[in-house]
């Protein structure tokens, strides 16, 4: 089962939930930290790094001796990665999405692909948890290819938990697409509700069954609960607003370590997610 833990905004407790699910599973888990711009699962798990791997994106380079400045590559590129001037084509690597169409269709054979590093993957073992972390290099702008590289490490059988990036943009889509079930973490505040509505729309478009976890329950108001009831969205768990949880997080400890009484709730949550995935199986694209 592949469980994606997402949120419409940062700071709602998404990583807290993903870590707690992994720690409460009681069996081997692959935890994928797809928040490649700010990965932080490793801060709470520790463990031993067992592998590192560079992640590269194929990027075109121009052979000025062959380029005829026909303009085809500039017309084909939808992202402004190549601009054709009277002197020839000029590539802008940071705008390239690595689709390769310009290289394949250049009539003069003036373009070739060269790997350009965008980040790295790190694999860490911490007890029964295998953590795969993606880290985008400073200055790189394309997170989705790195997110997809992290997601590829979750293929196969067994339990996979994805700590998705915050928000509802392209990196989130890359992380959540193809999951068996999703958990949307929110907080009972007006901002939490606003961004939950965006996250719900995104996950529905991806056709992934989902439920909601309310973090910091007891603050704010009842509008999140009213929205979920109105939309028929199951509220899977409420995590109380407690000082000891915040203190544990600040010390790099997990919620289930600070509040062991919550461990059974997260273990039961995995069973409920499995049922949700079975009752509402995701639709294939």
URLIN-V78522 format. One record per residue. N is the residue number from 1. RES is the residue in one letter. PHI is phi as a letter, one per 40 degrees, with the letter a starting at -180 (NA if undefined). PSI is psi in radians with two decimals (* if undefined). Layout:
BEGIN
N_RES_PHI_PSI, N_RES_PHI_PSI
END
This chain:
BEGIN
1_X_NA_2.35, 2_X_b_2.04, 3_X_b_2.12, 4_X_b_2.20, 5_X_b_2.03, 6_X_b_3.03, 7_X_a_2.70, 8_X_c_-0.28, 9_X_a_2.84, 10_X_c_2.75, 11_X_g_0.16, 12_X_c_-0.28, 13_X_h_0.38, 14_X_c_-0.85, 15_X_c_-0.63, 16_X_d_-0.79, 17_X_c_-0.80, 18_X_c_-0.79, 19_X_c_-0.74, 20_X_c_-0.69, 21_X_c_-0.76, 22_X_c_-0.73, 23_X_c_-0.50, 24_X_c_-0.08, 25_X_c_-0.62, 26_X_g_0.34, 27_X_a_2.94, 28_X_d_2.35, 29_X_b_2.46, 30_X_b_2.04, 31_X_b_2.07, 32_X_b_1.97, 33_X_c_1.67, 34_X_c_0.08, 35_X_c_1.25, 36_X_c_-0.27, 37_X_c_-0.43, 38_X_a_1.08, 39_X_c_2.41, 40_X_a_0.07, 41_X_d_-0.61, 42_X_c_-0.41, 43_X_c_-0.44, 44_X_b_-0.38, 45_X_c_-0.61, 46_X_g_-2.40, 47_X_g_-3.03, 48_X_b_2.25, 49_X_c_2.14, 50_X_b_-0.23, 51_X_a_2.57, 52_X_b_2.57, 53_X_a_2.28, 54_X_c_2.53, 55_X_b_2.18, 56_X_b_2.77, 57_X_b_2.25, 58_X_c_2.19, 59_X_b_2.36, 60_X_c_2.52, 61_X_b_2.62, 62_X_b_2.24, 63_X_c_1.72, 64_X_c_-0.42, 65_X_c_-0.43, 66_X_b_-0.41, 67_X_c_2.28, 68_X_b_0.07, 69_X_f_0.65, 70_X_c_-0.42, 71_X_g_-0.08, 72_X_c_-0.76, 73_X_c_-0.69, 74_X_c_-0.60, 75_X_c_-0.64, 76_X_c_-0.61, 77_X_c_2.13, 78_X_c_-0.04, 79_X_b_0.13, 80_X_g_0.39, 81_X_c_-0.29, 82_X_b_2.30, 83_X_b_2.32, 84_X_b_2.09, 85_X_b_2.98, 86_X_d_-0.44, 87_X_c_-0.17, 88_X_h_-3.08, 89_X_c_2.57, 90_X_b_2.20, 91_X_c_2.50, 92_X_b_1.65, 93_X_d_-0.68, 94_X_c_-0.26, 95_X_c_-0.21, 96_X_c_2.36, 97_X_b_0.05, 98_X_g_0.46, 99_X_c_-0.47, 100_X_g_0.02, 101_X_c_-0.62, 102_X_c_-0.67, 103_X_c_-0.72, 104_X_c_-0.57, 105_X_b_0.04, 106_X_c_2.06, 107_X_c_-0.40, 108_X_c_-0.04, 109_X_g_0.59, 110_X_c_-0.03, 111_X_b_2.45, 112_X_b_2.74, 113_X_c_2.47, 114_X_b_2.46, 115_X_c_2.39, 116_X_b_2.05, 117_X_c_2.33, 118_X_b_-0.23, 119_X_i_-2.88, 120_X_a_2.74, 121_X_b_2.45, 122_X_b_2.30, 123_X_b_2.21, 124_X_b_2.42, 125_X_b_2.20, 126_X_b_1.60, 127_X_g_-2.20, 128_X_c_0.04, 129_X_b_2.24, 130_X_b_1.99, 131_X_c_2.19, 132_X_b_2.08, 133_X_b_2.28, 134_X_b_2.39, 135_X_b_1.99, 136_X_c_2.35, 137_X_c_2.59, 138_X_c_2.31, 139_X_g_-0.24, 140_X_c_2.55, 141_X_b_-0.22, 142_X_b_1.71, 143_X_c_-0.62, 144_X_d_-0.73, 145_X_c_-0.63, 146_X_c_-0.67, 147_X_d_-0.76, 148_X_c_-0.58, 149_X_c_-0.68, 150_X_c_-0.78, 151_X_d_-0.60, 152_X_c_-0.44, 153_X_c_-0.09, 154_X_b_0.13, 155_X_c_2.60, 156_X_h_-2.91, 157_X_c_3.04, 158_X_g_-3.14, 159_X_c_2.21, 160_X_b_2.24, 161_X_b_2.21, 162_X_b_2.13, 163_X_c_1.73, 164_X_c_2.81, 165_X_c_2.78, 166_X_c_2.80, 167_X_g_-2.80, 168_X_b_0.41, 169_X_c_-2.96, 170_X_d_-0.74, 171_X_c_-0.61, 172_X_c_-0.75, 173_X_d_-0.76, 174_X_c_-0.58, 175_X_c_-0.69, 176_X_c_-0.52, 177_X_d_2.28, 178_X_g_-0.02, 179_X_c_2.70, 180_X_c_-0.53, 181_X_a_2.65, 182_X_b_2.59, 183_X_b_2.18, 184_X_b_2.05, 185_X_c_2.28, 186_X_b_3.14, 187_X_b_2.62, 188_X_c_1.10, 189_X_b_2.86, 190_X_d_-0.72, 191_X_c_-0.71, 192_X_c_-0.74, 193_X_c_-0.79, 194_X_d_-0.83, 195_X_c_-0.46, 196_X_c_-0.72, 197_X_c_-0.70, 198_X_c_-0.74, 199_X_c_-0.68, 200_X_c_-0.77, 201_X_c_-0.73, 202_X_c_-0.80, 203_X_c_-0.62, 204_X_c_-0.68, 205_X_c_-0.55, 206_X_c_-0.15, 207_X_f_0.79, 208_X_b_2.22, 209_X_c_2.57, 210_X_a_2.85, 211_X_a_3.09, 212_X_b_2.48, 213_X_b_2.26, 214_X_c_1.99, 215_X_c_2.71, 216_X_f_0.69, 217_X_d_2.41, 218_X_h_-0.24, 219_X_b_2.98, 220_X_g_-2.44, 221_X_b_-2.95, 222_X_c_0.19, 223_X_c_-0.57, 224_X_c_-0.79, 225_X_c_-0.73, 226_X_c_-0.71, 227_X_c_-0.81, 228_X_c_-0.71, 229_X_c_-0.74, 230_X_c_-0.63, 231_X_c_-0.01, 232_X_g_0.57, 233_X_c_2.18, 234_X_c_2.30, 235_X_c_1.89, 236_X_c_-0.53, 237_X_a_2.58, 238_X_b_2.18, 239_X_b_2.13, 240_X_c_2.71, 241_X_c_1.86, 242_X_b_2.42, 243_X_c_-0.66, 244_X_c_-0.49, 245_X_c_-0.80, 246_X_c_-0.70, 247_X_c_-0.71, 248_X_c_-0.74, 249_X_c_-0.72, 250_X_c_-0.46, 251_X_c_0.04, 252_X_g_0.49, 253_X_b_2.65, 254_X_c_2.86, 255_X_c_-0.71, 256_X_c_-0.31, 257_X_c_-0.71, 258_X_c_-0.62, 259_X_b_1.36, 260_X_d_-0.35, 261_X_c_-0.27, 262_X_c_-0.22, 263_X_d_-0.82, 264_X_c_-0.58, 265_X_c_-0.69, 266_X_c_-0.60, 267_X_c_-0.74, 268_X_c_-0.58, 269_X_c_-0.67, 270_X_c_-0.69, 271_X_c_-0.70, 272_X_c_-0.63, 273_X_c_-0.67, 274_X_c_-0.70, 275_X_c_-0.71, 276_X_c_-0.70, 277_X_c_-0.51, 278_X_c_-0.74, 279_X_c_-0.67, 280_X_b_1.21, 281_X_c_2.49, 282_X_c_2.58, 283_X_c_2.37, 284_X_c_2.58, 285_X_c_*
END
